């Protein structure tokens, strides 16, 4: 897979040479805004479309069936390998056509962004699990909801990222707003880590129940059914709405976090999308083991606090990307290990 990506980067058309020259000149300046040329964007979007087609058409992303632990683990490996292969291809391309320093810097930013987005997505997984349990959605129907959820998240984050890049470029002080927001969010996440969320009192959910006719039972994969001449929304569609809303909420948390690492739209978007592509597989991988990761929310809270502080200090002291990557990896890895050993089943004596 790495060789294939390298070939894609190497096979850019001659017209890209003009863009490469422009990038090479810009790379010498500290004012560089993005490494993304039109050819690089084209390759990225082609990769995303191809893997989505494989997942949705050939693998049967929307077909009703229970995703096994083996299937979820296999696809998780595929998505992580693809993301790392893209990073390797990016490094090779920048190192070959530009400088080793630029290649190392941008690849480190990409990996850090990917790790941050992947880590924060874990909390999203826990919310999805809670939503599916609340609506009593069986595992064999959850895959279709998450398929639409992931597609919606890709479109939503693409729009939000470009909007965020434009806003930061024109209003630098927004970085301080994002930093303060992440700091407060991290503290709140730590405070709420061991508290249960009561969906029965959720105002948005109650609003939907009040204003729409909703069926009392599931009807397979159908989102809408007609009963006695009345069109009803099924609980499956209501679950999809809540999943999409959760995507919006978590995007508001995670997208500002990566701007603490880089404002390059190519790095921000690619790291985000590759993290999202593997989100559905990660959900089914963790669904049966959610109770074994009870302390990971504390690690995620500390990550948000660290990134918030990094943003607030951005004009005073820029924490190197390598240190940021190490801190995030240590906090997430540490919280996973603590969770795993603290919740280890006791052997019967």
Secondary structure, DSSP 4 states (H G I P E B T S, - for coil): -HHHHHHHHHT--TTHHHHHHHHHHHHTSTT------HHHHHHHHHHHHHHHHIIIIIS-TTS--PPPHHHHHHHHHHHHHHHHHHHHHHHHHHHHHS-HHHHHHHHHHHHHHHHHHHHHHHHHHHHHHHHHHHTT--HHHHHHHHHHHHHHHHHHHHHHHHHHHHHHHH-TTHHHHHHHHHHHHHHHHHHHTTPPP-GGG-HHHHHHHHHS-B-SS--TT-SEEEETTEEEE-HHHHHHHHHHHHHHHHHHHHHHHHHTT---HHHHHHHHHHHHHTHHHHHHHHGGGGGG-TTHHHHHHHHHHHHHHHHHTTTT----HHHHHHHHHHHHHHHHHHHHHHTPPPPP-
